[in-house]
């Protein structure tokens, strides 16, 4: 019997469209002899829809029309069976619920990749692929990620986080940043990916503009020194906190000082080698479309150093499935720094695994098996124990007493 997989993508996030591309890429590469895949689209209001057009990328040219001919559903656990139940619920008639065995979130950004969706799935008892609640939340917070990795002796740049209350007093904020870091600095929303809201500032005017842009997308913003002569090296990791392997390394090519959203998803200049269904040869193909060097121009020693740090970072953060770790090399000093982790990377970083001998279809299968392994491990853990504390509970009979 085939395993029924709910492939989830979209969601209430500025990376909504990127997630749709990644999700449908994954859907097209699944082993249909082993898995029965149900595409589940999360709208920008986080409502779930299924239907014939949900797995067709061309349908997303007109989303209202797509939704009008699709079925809204809610996910429920009914006696241990996970159902995609038509909503609103009807007592008689209507579409029948669709049973699934496991959820496969291919989601990016706030409200979906940051532990929110994972927490929902865990609460209702749905096995799911990818990082769990804690790993998702920690990995999507760039500052907390740095703090964790610093404890594991993984090199990171020093940084500071600023909040909306800091932003309200720009006359004090700008001088404090200048004093702490000097110029140039890089400004990033703490919990976003896909280069959204990221900017480099070399003057106080540029800093104000970068802060304005970053605070459009987040309530907390991270500042760190910007490496002037920068090389970016990325490496993906597959596994869990106990055992993991690294992919081939890449060096992204970009049009400005930092890799922009346009470089990643809009520019058609990249022709990364793909070969899988839903692969990388066309404009709009997600991260697979980015211009890049694979393998990166590294010595054998440098390559193994990057891959070792990638695996150590992945394990330290407790990740699961596939994540992509982005590193920075200061070309003036040769120093290597962890930059950030993408717990559920664009295109699931399949383009880094194919050169390492892992086809996309096999990568997806391994991710699902890791989720099954985690589910079995968690089922062996005791979460409740018998107690009679409520039988003898007495709150003293006083209303409102705390």
Secondary structure, DSSP 8 states (H G I E B T S, - for coil): --EEEEEEEE-SSTTHHHHHHHHHHHHHHS-TTTEEEEEEEE-TT--EEESGGGG-GGGGGSHHHHHHTSEEEEEEEETTEEEEEESS--SSSS---EEESEEEE---STTTTSSHHHHHHHHTT--BSS--HHHHHHHH-HHHHHHHHHHTT--B--EEEEEHHHHT-HHHHHHHHHHHH-SSEEEEETT--TTTT-EEESSHHHHHHHHHHHHHH-SEEEEEE--SSEEEEEEEEEE-SS-EEEEEEEEE--SSSS--HHHHHT---------STT-SSSTT-GGGGS-EEES-S--HHHHHHHHHHHHHHHHHTT--EEEEEEEEEETTT--EEEEEEETT-GGGGHHHHGGGT--HHHHHHHHHHHHHHHHHHHHTS-------TTTT---TT-TT--
